[in-house]
């Protein structure tokens, strides 16, 4: 049986929905940080510094993707880039393709906005997210002086073309 999936634009009015979202998983310590950020810190910044979408399945928030235009911190601006800050699936809805669905949605929105690449920093122990990025065609690189995170770069047109979109 096919579930009733829909993507919704998230904004500050979704604070209660985000506050009740849980993505913590035993044995996956990076999920604690992501859970805390989504539940407590994202909503006030949606529509200003952050943009987000939620995957609602049968009227329940089952996935969240939050992105921003990365700060340049005095460096020359990168090519039109978005940075995915958080991409998570609700604890009780893991391994159903929801993160993939949301990442593709962000890539489609990026293409529509003229964005050339979507980047994300992924914990090297997060094999599920590293694998997702690889399947979508992301390029992965080590970050100098940082052994904890991988830099995953999705060239928007290339990844969407690879998916036939």
Secondary structure, 3 states (H helix, E strand, C coil): CCCCEEEEEECHHHHHHHHCCCCCECCECHHHHHHHHHHHCCHHHECCCEEEEEEEECCEEEEEEEEECCCCCCCCCCCCEEEEEEEEECHHHCCCCHHHHHHHHHHHHHHHCCCCEEEEEEECCCHHHHHHHHHHCCEEEEECCEEEEEEEEEEHHHHHHHCCC
